[in-house]
Amino acid sequence: MAAPCSRMANRPLWQFITNVRRTGLKHTGVRQISLSSACRAATQTRSKTEGVASPWKLYGAVCLQRLPVISQERNPIEDQFAELMHQMELERSLLSDHEQRLLEDSERMTRKQADNYDSDEEEADYGGQETITAQDQEDSWEQKLKHFQPALRDRGRSGTPLGSVERCLGDSLVLLVQQTVGKETIWLLPQAQWEAGETLRQTAERGLNSLPEADFKATFLGNTPCGVYRYKFPKEVQTECCVGAKVFFFKAFLSAGSASQKEPFLWVKKTELQGYLKPPYLEKVDRFILNL
């Protein structure tokens, strides 16, 4: 058995293929396809596909989020835990410099009340200068504290408009813009229609940069869309070459920038989106918005 196998291995490759065609393919139902005919068919199919325009309009949209600026308010359980940790730290910690000064001042007052108190010796220790006690410093600090006015923690409760990026500093906000789609004016994420020669991310960036009287600096998170929303136009608007639109969403974080309060902009929390976005649109958007 080894001899026939060795003779077959020593034969040229073209002889082996010729023998296979003469023996096996003649008696089977396998159709012989040449390489040139397969390449020709693939080229014709590709040319036909490139010649047919897509029946969908493509849009690039950006989900611009402003991350929290301050920490969120603590709930009652967090307050109790913070108080417990503060008490444990206070019990295990050493005395601070100010607390040591309070003890020294207390000992000095005790010596002054004693019968054998020597005032000349006390003045020699401090060089004859008037001593400022730790309690005097505490009183001065309390006076300064009375005149200190801390900034509002949550400016959203003080009447800050929804179009201001300074509202709800402890929450993550999403930018919404008012756009006209057909005959209707609705709230959407900033978007723009795709143009030939650009990527979908470049389309989303152009949609953000083209907002009137706005200068938002954003950091995009990758080149891949995080979601897509597809909808069909009304039947009276549909044509053979255009039946609807596909909106590809890209995520971005606000780095810097501001906008005019007169323009139709909204900075809303994730829980407030349902009051502005339509349900089918909100269903797609709600999947990739993180409530940080």
C-alpha positions, -999 to +999 in steps of 0.1 A: +000+000+000+029+023+005+042+020-030+011+034-048+009+063-023+045+072-029+041+071-067+011+095-064+030+119-042+058+120-067+035+129-096+032+166-107+002+185-094-013+191-128-013+153-136-031+146-103-058+172-110-062+159-146-068+123-133-093+135-107-113+153-134-112+123-157-123+098-130-145+115-104-162+145-119-174+126-150-197+104-129-210+129-104-235+157-106-210+184-096-210+213-120-176+225-131-171+263-126-141+280-139-124+307-119-129+333-146-166+328-148-169+331-109-149+364-109-171+377-138-203+370-119-190+386-087-180+417-106-215+420-122-232+415-088-211+442-072-217+467-100-255+462-097-253+467-060-233+499-062-257+513-088-288+509-065-292+538-040-301+530-004-338+537+003-329+550+038-316+585+047-287+582+071-282+605+101-255+609+127-266+619+162-246+626+194-256+618+229-238+646+248-237+642+285-225+666+312-211+645+340-218+654+377-198+684+390-204+677+427-213+646+447-249+637+451-267+643+484-265+615+509-295+595+520-302+588+557-283+556+558-252+573+543-255+601+569-256+576+598-226+557+583-206+589+579-214+599+615-203+565+627-170+567+608-164+603+621-169+591+657-145+562+653-119+584+637-123+609+665-119+583+692-088+567+676-070+599+665-044+619+684-048+654+697-044+682+671-021+712+677-051+734+685-065+709+711-031+707+727-030+745+730-064+744+747-050+720+773-020+742+778-042+773+782-063+754+807-032+744+827-020+780+827-053+792+841-051+766+868-016+779+878-029+815+879-055+805+904-030+788+927-017+806+958+020+802+948+015+817+913+045+838+902+034+863+874+070+874+868+080+839+859+051+836+835+060+868+818+096+857+814+085+825+796+065+845+770+089+875+767+064+899+781+042+897+751+004+895+752-006+859+747-035+849+723-052+819+737-067+791+716-101+801+727-096+836+713-087+821+680-119+800+681-140+831+688-124+849+658-131+819+635-167+818+646-171+855+637-157+848+602-180+818+598-211+839+604-202+861+574-195+832+551-221+824+526-217+790+509-227+785+473-259+767+466-254+730+463-282+723+438-288+753+415-317+734+399-339+742+429-331+779+428-349+786+395-320+778+371-335+774+336-335+740+319-313+754+291-284+761+315-256+737+319-252+748+355-284+731+367-285+699+388-248+698+394-250+665+413-266+647+383-257+637+348-275+657+322-282+651+285-284+678+258-316+680+238-323+703+209-355+714+191-356+704+155-382+704+128-389+670+112-414+673+084-442+695+096-436+688+133-411+704+158-399+679+183-370+674+208-342+652+197-305+646+203-283+668+181-281+652+146-272+659+110-278+642+077-249+621+064-230+635+034-209+615+010-172+614+019-175+615+056-179+589+084-209+587+106-189+600+135-179+631+115-216+636+107-224+635+144-196+660+152-209+683+124-244+681+139-230+692+173-208+720+159-235+734+137-258+743+167-265+780+166-249+802+192-233+773+210-197+764+216-196+729+230-163+710+233-170+673+235-149+641+239-163+613+217-162+577+230-150+558+200-159+556+163-186+529+166-223+539+171-238+529+205-273+526+191-295+531+160-331+542+155-350+534+123-383+549+114-404+551+082-418+582+067-455+586+063-469+569+032-477+602+016-441+612+019-425+579+010-410+575-025-394+546-043-359+558-034-366+570+001-388+551+026-374+563+059-344+572+080-318+556+101-302+575+130-269+563+144-260+575+179-225+583+192-217+590+229-197+620+240-189+638+273-190+676+276-155+690+281-162+727+281-185+752+264-216+772+268-247+782+249-272+810+246-302+808+269-324+821+240-318+790+218-340+759+222-316+738+242-324+716+272-301+699+297-322+672+313-317+642+336-324+607+324-356+606+344-368+637+326-364+624+291-398+609+289-414+643+291-397+654+259-388+624+237-414+603+219-417+567+232-402+549+202-372+573+201-369+571+239-368+533+239-337+533+218-320+562+236-327+549+271-305+518+264-272+536+263-276+566+285-259+560+319-274+576+350-240+584+366 
